[in-house]
Amino acid sequence: MKINGTNHTNFNPYKQQIQKQTEVKKAIQTKDQIEISSQAKQLQETDKTSEKRAAYVQEIQQAVNSGEYKVNPEKAAQKMLEFWSK
């Protein structure tokens, strides 16, 4: 059976699908990027422990390891109440 009519040499019914596939491939190839704001950088720097705090923690750690550290139960209970009441 021969169909006579205009000859469409440039006609490709799958052209739109091919274009969509190439767009998806381009989207997949892009890499994620992250940009940290100056405020976030500043917060990260302030999050670092100071020398005084590190010395205090070391002192408490040595006292706990040697068995000399004593817990004040009233002070601990007061701190717990303050924390849970907020």
C-alpha positions, 0 to 999 in steps of 0.5 A, spaced: 500 500 500 502 506 497 500 513 501 501 519 496 502 525 499 506 531 502 513 528 503 515 529 510 523 528 511 523 532 517 518 529 521 519 525 527 514 523 532 518 522 537 522 529 537 519 531 543 520 525 547 528 526 545 528 533 547 525 531 554 530 526 555 536 531 554 533 536 558 533 531 564 540 528 563 542 536 563 538 537 570 541 530 573 548 532 571 548 539 575 551 538 582 549 541 588 552 547 591 551 550 598 553 557 600 554 559 608 552 566 610 556 570 614 552 570 619 552 562 619 560 562 619 560 567 625 555 562 629 560 557 628 566 561 630 562 563 637 560 555 638 568 553 639 569 552 646 573 558 650 580 556 653 577 558 660 571 553 659 576 547 656 580 548 663 573 548 667 571 542 664 578 538 664 578 540 672 571 537 673 573 531 669 579 530 673 575 531 680 570 525 677 575 520 675 579 521 682 572 521 686 573 527 689 567 531 685 561 532 690 554 533 687 549 538 691 542 535 690 539 541 692 542 545 686 541 540 681 534 539 683 533 547 682 536 547 676 531 541 673 525 545 676 528 551 672 529 547 666 522 544 666 518 550 668 520 554 662 
